[in-house]
Amino acid sequence: MDYGEILTKAWKIIWKHKILWLFGLLASCGALNTMNSGGGGGGGASSASSQANLWHGNASGAPLLRAVPGGVFQELWQNMVEVPVGVWISIGVLAVLAIFVFVLVLSVLSLFLGALGTVGVIKGTSMADQEEPNEKPLSFGRIFKALKPFYWKVFLFHLGYQVAGAIVLLMFFLPMILLMVFTCGLGVLLLIPIFWFIHQMLIITTIAIIEEKLTVFDAIERAWQLIMENLGQVVLMFLILTIGKFIVGLVIGLPLFTLPFLPSIISLLVTGGEVTVAGFVISLILFLLLIPIFVVLTGIFQAYILASWTLSFRRLAQKEELSPQVISLSSEENAEND
């Protein structure tokens, strides 16, 4: 497998057919993981003292609250205490249900969009790889029309993968914790190859469904066969893409995420530790201006990764077709037919 040809061709495809950036951005929606956010707080005594200062209007450390009458917060707190416990329980239950519904809707929506983007990039790359160099760039309508026969099959496959993954995680969560405890964390190293293989099976199976028009179970069998027969080449391609993505992410990501904070840092240095309103506003404006750049880069990265794997699949499949064993078998079949 010619890695240079694949990587170069993948870049040429996504650069010429820029509509794949949009599909790449949609594909990245399906790759998002739900993350638990947590934060630390200060000491309990400090917090209580701060609240007391706020109640009595002595919030010297909070300039924005100086204009607030001293008894407002105390009165608000007393009103909250007077509310019956049952009301607070009802509010808590409704809040939990609202969060659950929101997360569920967001997950289903990301799965829909992720499947659409993944199928779009794979099918668009396959179409571009078969076209002449002087052909016009692919349009959204043309790709969308070509991906429709595969969309629901890929969506159901990804949905089944998510459900099965959640069930397996719940079943083996405790054993994995015990493995990490008794091996001092080294047990995680044993799980890395397993998770990598499952991830590669997901990618190759999805490509097989689209490229060879297979059913889900036939595509899983095909992906297993292709990976096991070309394990070294698949691992090397994975390492190339991972290292390349890491390097590009550092080169582009560091300026992208540090530039918005420069005005605030400069204001801190100039004023001796106080952030000015001007510095904060400039940082906020720069951050908002850089969001579209980050979104575009996300679509490009995801499109390039999927395009590279699609071309890898196509080259490995072509190599099988041109192998001496396949050629001899086809010759024997032709001789029998004659």
Salt bridges, closest charged atoms under 4 A:
GLU5 OE2 - ARG315 NH2 3.04
ASP129 OD1 - LYS9 NZ 2.69
ASP129 OD2 - ARG314 NE 2.73
ASP129 OD2 - ARG315 NH1 2.99
GLU131 OE2 - ARG142 NH2 2.54
GLU211 OE1 - ARG314 NH1 2.82
GLU212 OE2 - ARG222 NH2 3.05
GLU320 OE1 - ARG222 NH1 2.93
